[in-house]
């Protein structure tokens, strides 16, 4: 849930914390044992920052792609309202044009 133009509140499953800490440990193993393999890691700083956010309870600075993904979740799961500090709803319009089901949010079905 975006709470300002610079902050998003995300509720994250505890399993993500476990995976983040494990990824940081694996990264440290690479650094300690064969640093040449570090070139195969896509974004080592993000791995460390994400794990540290869990351990320190601090905000995690995301990439613009991740922010776009988080915003798309708001569109996908919104029932009625989409929030934006500015009048910039291009992502919403693009998503609805691509899939009309985003107009109403998810609906439960019973078989």
Residue, then its C-alpha position, 0 to 999 in steps of 0.5 A: x500500500x503506497x503511503x506517500x510518493x516515497x514510501x510503500x508499506x508492504x506486508x511480507x510473508x515471514x518466509x521471505x525473511x528466511x530466504x533473504x537471510x539465506x541469500x545473504x549467507x550464500x553471497x557471503x560464502x561466495x565472497x569468502x571462497x571464490x569472489x570471481x563467482x560474484x560476477x554471476x550474481x545479478x544484484x549483490x547490493x540488493x541482496x544485502x540491503x534486503x536482508x539487512x532491512x529484515x534484521x534491522x527493521x529499517x526501510x528498504x530502498x527499491x529499484x524503479x522496477x520493483x516500485x512499478x511491480x508494487x504499484x501493479x499489485x495495487x492495481x491488481x488487487x484494488x476493489x475500488x480505489x487506486x491512490x496516487x499523489x499526482x495525477x499519474x495513472x498511466x500504469x493503471x490505464x495500461x494494465x486495464x487496457x491489457x486485462x479488463x478484469x482489473x476494473x473490479x478487482x478479484x472476485x471470489x468464485x464458488x463451485 
